Every structure is written in structure tokens, then in C-alpha cells.
Amino acid sequence: MKILTFPETLRSRISEKGFPHVSFTMARKNQPEFNQIHLFIPLGITTSDGMNYGSTNLGLGGAAAGAAKTGSIESASSADLGAAVMKQFKSNMGTATLAQVGELESGLIVNPYTAVTFEGVNVRQFEFAFKLVPSSLDESKTAHEIENSFRKYMYPLRIGMSSLEYPPTFRIKFMAGGQINKYMPKIIDTYLIAMTANYNATGNSFHENDGKLGAPPVEIDLNMTFQEVRAITRQDLYDEQGLGYNTNYDSAGVFPSSPDGGSEEEPQSNTGVGS
């Protein structure tokens, strides 16, 4: 497995000062050629947590259940009976016209007892925007490998004539040196669902032609969207007691058992082409 660090100066800052950075590794096994990537944390990291709620009308059954729970069961009043009759009338007649007239005149309807229902957890997405500005031809090659590592593994693999194998998942970790940075959000295993590369956004310049791949651009803007493989629960983020940060990634995804995905060590070997 090759370790790619961009820019090259990030490596010494990680090793000597425990510098904050973000790492991307393969979280699915049987992908030995995948690169481990270490980059500066970009500006404006946003975590959007969302729940999905609906509503339901409990009607008279809800009213009775609520009254029984609070111990305030009372006999039905004439208003309750009148409203119930109007509701039954609408149901039987198949038209609301006469019943609505009656409701307007009496000023009474059956309380629908609307209650909020929890329906699930939204699957989170994370967006990263990196500007890679190589200062040398060697750094240009590293930037090229980083870009194409992301692009290659966002695609599925064709198996046989008509089958596709799921793309590998990415494990994203915010690090401080060689340790998990617990001030930053925890992300479980993700798929790379969208990627945009913009070359030379501020000027049409290139580094020297290397005679092999060609002339690399002086800057590459990478905008990527990652989506977690499933909806998460409280246990994915926190320990059972208090607000302790859960650093366990063993059950983070659909394919959790990967020898390449669980390392929290800082990069030690040389980076770039040929490492």
C-alpha cells in the first residue's frame, strides 16, 4: 500500500508537531493497490445530522389512551358526542358537505389528537473541497495519483458480462498527528458518490513536460461528496456513558473487516511516486 501525502511538507508537520489533517483509507478488503491519502483539512467542514419525523392522527383512541395514562378519564360530554356523530356522518355519507355545515354551525369537530412519529435517521453526506497546488514536478505526480485514486475507486468493478461489484468504501478520519482528533466529527465508512476536478482554475499554466505522462497542471481543485453506507445510531458516535468519543471503526460499515481500514498510525514511509 502506497502512502500519499500532499503537500510534502505536511509529513514533517504531522510527525514533529502532531499537526491536524484528514486521512482517507480503503475500508473494504481485497484492494491491495489502494493508496492511503493524507491531506490538509479544508476550510468549512460541515456535519449535517438529520432525523425523519412524520405525524399520525390518533383520534378518539388516542384521547382515551392519553386520559387513561394520566388518570383523568371522564365521561363523554354532549360536545364529544355531537362531534363524533358529525364525523361518523361524514364517513357514512361519502360527502363532507352536510356534515361540514353541521360542524360550522356547532363549532365542534373531533380532536384528531395528532402525534409526531419517529420514522428514521437520514443518511449523512460530507463534502470536501481540496485545492492541490504542486510546487514541483514530483508533487504534481503525487497530486495526480491522489486525484486518480479517488476517481478509480468511486466506480464499480465489472464482473463477468452483466454484473457489477460494489465500489470500495472509504474510511475518513480526522487526525491530530497519529491519533484520532476527537474535536472533529466521526464519520463511518462511506462511498464516494460525486467528484469534480477543476484544472488550472486561476491560470492556464503547466509544469514542465516529464516526457512520460505529459505536462501536469499547476493546480487541481477536487470537490468530493461522500455518503455514509448506512444510517447511524447513537452508539456509532458515542460511548454508552456520557459524551465519550467512540473511536471503534470495526462495525462502521457493511464490509467492516479490512486490514487496511483500521490503522490510526501516522504515515512513516516516504510519500509520492515510488514509495
C-alpha positions as CSV (number, residue, x, y, z in Angstrom):
1,M,0.0,0.0,0.0
2,K,1.4,3.4,-1.0
3,I,1.0,6.4,1.3
4,L,0.4,9.7,-0.4
5,T,0.8,12.9,1.5
6,F,0.1,16.3,0.0
7,P,1.8,18.7,0.2
8,E,5.1,17.1,1.0
9,T,5.7,19.5,4.0
10,L,2.6,18.0,5.7
11,R,4.5,14.9,6.5
12,S,7.1,16.6,8.8
13,R,4.4,18.7,10.4
14,I,2.4,15.5,11.3
15,S,5.5,13.7,12.7
16,E,7.0,16.6,14.6
17,K,4.1,18.7,15.8
18,G,1.1,16.3,15.7
19,F,-0.5,18.6,13.0
20,P,-4.2,18.2,12.3
21,H,-5.0,16.5,9.0
22,V,-7.5,14.2,7.3
23,S,-6.8,10.7,6.1
24,F,-8.6,8.5,3.6
25,T,-8.1,4.8,3.5
26,M,-9.8,1.8,1.9
27,A,-12.3,0.2,4.2
28,R,-13.0,-2.8,2.1
29,K,-10.7,-5.8,1.9
30,N,-9.1,-7.3,-1.2
31,Q,-7.9,-4.0,-2.6
32,P,-4.2,-4.2,-2.0
33,E,-3.2,-1.5,-4.5
34,F,-5.2,1.3,-2.9
35,N,-3.3,4.3,-1.6
36,Q,-3.6,5.8,1.8
37,I,-4.0,9.6,1.4
38,H,-3.2,12.3,3.9
39,L,-4.3,15.9,3.2
40,F,-4.7,19.2,5.0
41,I,-8.1,19.7,6.5
42,P,-10.0,22.0,4.1
43,L,-12.0,25.1,5.2
44,G,-15.6,24.8,6.3
45,I,-16.1,21.2,7.3
46,T,-19.9,20.8,7.9
47,T,-21.7,17.9,9.7
48,S,-25.4,17.8,9.0
49,D,-27.3,15.4,11.3
50,G,-31.0,14.9,10.4
51,M,-33.9,12.9,11.7
52,N,-37.0,12.0,9.7
53,Y,-40.3,12.6,11.6
54,G,-43.9,12.2,10.4
55,S,-47.3,12.5,12.0
56,T,-50.4,10.4,12.6
57,N,-53.9,11.1,13.9
58,L,-54.7,9.0,16.9
59,G,-58.3,10.2,17.1
60,L,-60.6,9.1,20.0
61,G,-58.4,6.1,20.7
62,G,-55.5,8.4,21.4
63,A,-57.7,10.6,23.6
64,A,-58.8,7.6,25.6
65,A,-55.2,6.2,25.9
66,G,-53.9,9.6,27.0
67,A,-56.6,10.0,29.6
68,A,-56.0,6.5,31.0
69,K,-52.3,7.2,31.3
70,T,-52.9,10.4,33.2
71,G,-55.7,9.1,35.3
72,S,-58.1,11.8,34.1
73,I,-60.8,9.6,32.4
74,E,-64.1,11.5,32.3
75,S,-67.4,10.7,30.9
76,A,-68.1,11.9,27.3
77,S,-69.8,15.3,27.2
78,S,-72.6,16.3,24.8
79,A,-70.0,18.1,22.8
80,D,-67.9,14.9,22.4
81,L,-71.0,13.0,21.3
82,G,-72.0,15.7,18.8
83,A,-68.6,15.9,17.2
84,A,-68.4,12.1,17.0
85,V,-71.8,11.9,15.3
86,M,-70.7,14.5,12.7
87,K,-67.6,12.5,12.0
88,Q,-69.5,9.3,11.6
89,F,-72.0,11.1,9.3
90,K,-69.2,12.3,7.0
91,S,-67.7,8.8,6.9
92,N,-71.0,7.1,6.0
93,M,-72.3,9.6,3.5
94,G,-69.2,9.7,1.5
95,T,-69.5,13.5,1.2
96,A,-68.5,16.2,3.6
97,T,-71.0,18.9,2.6
98,L,-73.8,18.3,5.0
99,A,-71.5,17.3,7.8
100,Q,-69.3,20.3,7.4
101,V,-72.4,22.5,7.5
102,G,-73.2,20.9,10.8
103,E,-69.7,21.4,12.1
104,L,-69.7,25.0,11.1
105,E,-73.0,25.6,12.9
106,S,-72.0,23.7,16.1
107,G,-68.4,24.9,16.0
108,L,-67.3,21.4,17.1
109,I,-65.0,18.8,15.5
110,V,-63.4,15.6,16.8
111,N,-59.9,16.4,18.1
112,P,-57.6,14.4,15.8
113,Y,-55.0,14.0,18.5
114,T,-52.1,14.4,16.1
115,A,-48.9,12.9,17.4
116,V,-45.4,13.1,16.0
117,T,-43.9,9.8,14.8
118,F,-40.2,9.0,14.6
119,E,-39.6,7.4,11.2
120,G,-35.8,7.0,10.9
121,V,-32.4,8.6,10.5
122,N,-31.2,10.5,7.4
123,V,-28.1,9.1,5.9
124,R,-25.3,11.7,6.3
125,Q,-23.2,13.2,3.5
126,F,-19.9,15.1,3.8
127,E,-18.4,17.4,1.3
128,F,-14.6,18.1,0.9
129,A,-13.0,20.7,-1.3
130,F,-9.3,20.5,-1.7
131,K,-7.0,22.8,-3.7
132,L,-3.8,21.0,-4.7
133,V,-1.1,23.4,-5.9
134,P,2.1,21.4,-6.5
135,S,5.3,23.3,-6.0
136,S,7.4,20.8,-8.1
137,L,7.1,18.1,-10.7
138,D,7.3,15.4,-8.0
139,E,4.4,17.0,-6.1
140,S,2.5,17.2,-9.4
141,K,2.8,13.4,-9.7
142,T,1.6,12.9,-6.2
143,A,-1.4,15.2,-6.8
144,H,-2.1,13.2,-10.0
145,E,-2.1,9.9,-8.1
146,I,-4.3,11.3,-5.4
147,E,-6.9,12.5,-7.9
148,N,-6.9,9.2,-9.8
149,S,-7.0,7.1,-6.6
150,F,-10.3,8.8,-5.6
151,R,-11.7,8.6,-9.1
152,K,-10.8,5.0,-9.7
153,Y,-12.3,3.7,-6.6
154,M,-15.6,5.6,-6.8
155,Y,-16.5,3.3,-9.7
156,P,-17.8,-0.3,-9.5
157,L,-15.8,-3.2,-11.0
158,R,-17.4,-5.1,-13.8
159,I,-17.6,-8.9,-13.0
160,G,-18.3,-11.2,-16.0
161,M,-20.7,-9.9,-18.7
162,S,-23.5,-8.3,-16.7
163,S,-22.6,-8.0,-13.0
164,L,-21.1,-5.1,-11.1
165,E,-19.2,-5.3,-7.8
166,Y,-19.9,-2.6,-5.3
167,P,-17.3,0.1,-5.3
168,P,-14.9,0.0,-2.3
169,T,-15.8,2.2,0.7
170,F,-13.6,5.0,2.1
171,R,-12.8,5.4,5.7
172,I,-12.3,9.1,6.6
173,K,-10.5,10.0,9.8
174,F,-9.7,13.4,11.2
175,M,-6.3,13.1,12.8
176,A,-4.0,15.0,15.1
177,G,-0.6,13.6,14.5
178,G,-1.1,9.8,14.7
179,Q,-4.2,10.0,16.9
180,I,-7.9,10.5,16.3
181,N,-8.8,14.1,16.6
182,K,-11.8,13.9,18.9
183,Y,-12.7,17.5,18.4
184,M,-13.7,16.7,14.8
185,P,-16.7,14.6,13.7
186,K,-16.6,10.9,13.4
187,I,-17.6,9.5,10.0
188,I,-18.4,5.8,9.5
189,D,-17.4,4.1,6.2
190,T,-18.6,6.0,3.1
191,Y,-19.0,5.7,-0.6
192,L,-17.6,8.5,-2.8
193,I,-20.8,9.4,-4.7
194,A,-19.7,12.5,-6.6
195,M,-16.4,14.1,-7.6
196,T,-15.5,17.2,-9.7
197,A,-11.9,18.0,-10.7
198,N,-11.1,21.6,-12.0
199,Y,-7.7,22.1,-13.6
200,N,-5.9,25.5,-13.5
201,A,-8.9,27.4,-12.2
202,T,-6.9,30.6,-11.7
203,G,-4.5,30.4,-14.6
204,N,-3.6,28.3,-17.6
205,S,-0.1,27.2,-16.6
206,F,1.6,23.8,-16.6
207,H,4.7,22.3,-15.1
208,E,7.5,21.0,-17.3
209,N,6.6,18.1,-19.6
210,D,8.1,15.0,-17.9
211,G,8.3,13.0,-21.1
212,K,6.1,10.2,-19.8
213,L,2.7,11.4,-18.7
214,G,2.9,14.9,-20.2
215,A,2.8,18.4,-18.6
216,P,0.9,18.5,-15.2
217,P,-1.4,21.5,-14.4
218,V,-0.2,23.8,-11.7
219,E,-3.3,23.4,-9.6
220,I,-6.2,20.9,-9.2
221,D,-9.4,21.6,-7.4
222,L,-11.1,18.5,-6.1
223,N,-14.6,18.7,-4.8
224,M,-15.9,15.4,-3.5
225,T,-19.1,14.2,-1.8
226,F,-19.0,11.1,0.5
227,Q,-22.1,9.4,1.8
228,E,-22.1,7.0,4.8
229,V,-23.0,3.4,3.9
230,R,-26.0,3.4,6.3
231,A,-28.0,5.5,8.8
232,I,-26.1,5.7,12.1
233,T,-27.3,5.4,15.7
234,R,-26.1,6.9,18.9
235,Q,-23.7,4.1,19.6
236,D,-21.8,4.8,16.4
237,L,-20.7,8.1,17.7
238,Y,-20.6,8.0,21.5
239,D,-19.8,5.6,24.3
240,E,-22.7,4.3,26.3
241,Q,-21.9,6.6,29.3
242,G,-21.6,10.3,28.9
243,L,-20.3,12.1,25.8
244,G,-17.2,10.0,25.3
245,Y,-16.0,9.7,21.7
246,N,-16.4,6.2,20.2
247,T,-13.2,5.5,18.2
248,N,-14.3,2.0,17.2
249,Y,-14.5,1.5,13.4
250,D,-14.8,-2.3,13.4
251,S,-18.5,-2.1,12.8
252,A,-18.6,1.1,10.8
253,G,-19.7,-0.2,7.5
254,V,-21.4,-3.0,5.6
255,F,-17.9,-4.6,4.9
256,P,-16.1,-3.9,8.2
257,S,-13.3,-6.4,8.3
258,S,-10.5,-4.9,6.4
259,P,-6.8,-5.0,7.3
260,D,-6.2,-1.7,5.5
261,G,-9.0,0.4,7.0
262,G,-8.4,0.3,10.8
263,S,-5.0,1.8,11.2
264,E,-4.7,5.0,13.2
265,E,-0.9,5.3,12.8
266,E,0.7,8.3,11.2
267,P,2.4,7.9,7.9
268,Q,6.1,7.0,8.3
269,S,7.2,5.8,4.9
270,N,8.2,8.1,2.1
271,T,5.4,9.6,0.1
272,G,4.9,10.3,-3.6
273,V,5.8,8.3,-6.6
274,G,7.8,5.2,-5.9
275,S,7.1,5.0,-2.2
